[in-house]
């Protein structure tokens, strides 16, 4: 695979916390712009750690990561916020700010980016409508159900129309109908050009999403137990 | 256009309001109280030393050993000399009273050679040596003693106390700075989740720092104003009693308007310093994050 259209590139990447064993090792793969990727693997395989590397919450202990064409080891700290604004994150534990309303949580990325308050209000209300929480805009996260919190987290992640959306178990706390709606939202974003990476255990969700690429992690490395996936991962349809 | 340091209402909400009421304000209030009191004492001591030094600059005593009864003649002779503004013979009774205080009532019975004593004040730029020489042509044993040299040890002590006060103000300032650093780090730790989310959605370190900077500035201003206000009250009470006496002794107030201005600026300076220290501490901590 060449570098044209590549949005993320991992070269011999390893990650360890402190002096412990490597959580991730020898990761070599590329994600293309506009791709839809599912990251799967058993618990403890390193999915969340890999996502942390993707959304710049961790630096690799070895190897090289390039994001949006920029090698991260050459990126100045002051340039990181600019890269992060191009990434939407849905955390596994939602990480909503408890003392802010659902509206203010969703509006946060736009406020950080310095948008005008009028634009923020319109966009946030529209996004809350998308995830079915218009009537809960003023509620604070502790008063929301798990599923509602997850939808607020998703709305916050996508409101800035990110180039890369990274979601850790985004449908884990919602019912099947809401899961389908959220996947529809991710699909719509993907069709608009956003690269989407979703870590999930939900095999059914993967099966219902044609054209997605599967990345399977085991014990910190990318594996292909079926033999149906090339390394580095490619679109599933290409190997079918 | 909004200044870079100013926060919008939405930004102010990012740190929970409840956590603003920590011990920081109380701590800063106590430290500012101590700083203002110590600074006021130091300034008053410094001013007292300067006033005393000024008051004794042109004052001298003429002593004539064993010259009891010649005081008036000595004073007249002194008055006639160039450079002498005034001369007053200290009455013998006054000299005896002084001796009584030092030596007890037995001093009167002992046949002590009581000197004649004259208090003189010189004109500005008067030549003390020439005056003494001229005086000795008439009273060979007359000695001219500068009052300044008599109180020199006291002036040195007062100046040393002034420096001690200044050092204490600096030490309390450093302690307050350290307390602010700890408070800033504690606030950072308490709000770590919010900071991670902010960083995650693309906030710059500067945007995060501004939140804490605002909070510390507010705490410092409120705490500083409280401490300084309380100190002002104490100073008013003291000045209505002890300090006023000292002031009357020195002939004027011991704290001048410029001193009061300096004291009033202490809380503002303290708040500014606290804000800068907190800003630096938060920036250093943030740079340690990924």
HADDOCK unambig.tbl for C-alpha pairs under 7 A between the chains (distance, minus, plus):
assign (segid A and resid 57 and name CA) (segid B and resid 290 and name CA) 5.85 0.50 0.50
assign (segid A and resid 58 and name CA) (segid B and resid 290 and name CA) 5.77 0.50 0.50
assign (segid A and resid 59 and name CA) (segid B and resid 290 and name CA) 6.60 0.50 0.50
assign (segid A and resid 81 and name CA) (segid B and resid 202 and name CA) 4.20 0.50 0.50
assign (segid A and resid 81 and name CA) (segid B and resid 203 and name CA) 5.79 0.50 0.50
assign (segid A and resid 81 and name CA) (segid B and resid 204 and name CA) 5.59 0.50 0.50
assign (segid A and resid 82 and name CA) (segid B and resid 202 and name CA) 6.41 0.50 0.50
assign (segid A and resid 84 and name CA) (segid B and resid 200 and name CA) 6.33 0.50 0.50
assign (segid A and resid 84 and name CA) (segid B and resid 201 and name CA) 6.06 0.50 0.50
assign (segid A and resid 84 and name CA) (segid B and resid 202 and name CA) 4.74 0.50 0.50
assign (segid A and resid 85 and name CA) (segid B and resid 201 and name CA) 5.72 0.50 0.50
assign (segid A and resid 85 and name CA) (segid B and resid 202 and name CA) 4.65 0.50 0.50
assign (segid A and resid 95 and name CA) (segid B and resid 197 and name CA) 6.88 0.50 0.50
assign (segid A and resid 97 and name CA) (segid B and resid 194 and name CA) 6.24 0.50 0.50
assign (segid A and resid 99 and name CA) (segid B and resid 16 and name CA) 6.27 0.50 0.50
assign (segid A and resid 109 and name CA) (segid B and resid 201 and name CA) 5.31 0.50 0.50
assign (segid A and resid 112 and name CA) (segid B and resid 202 and name CA) 6.85 0.50 0.50
assign (segid A and resid 112 and name CA) (segid B and resid 203 and name CA) 5.68 0.50 0.50
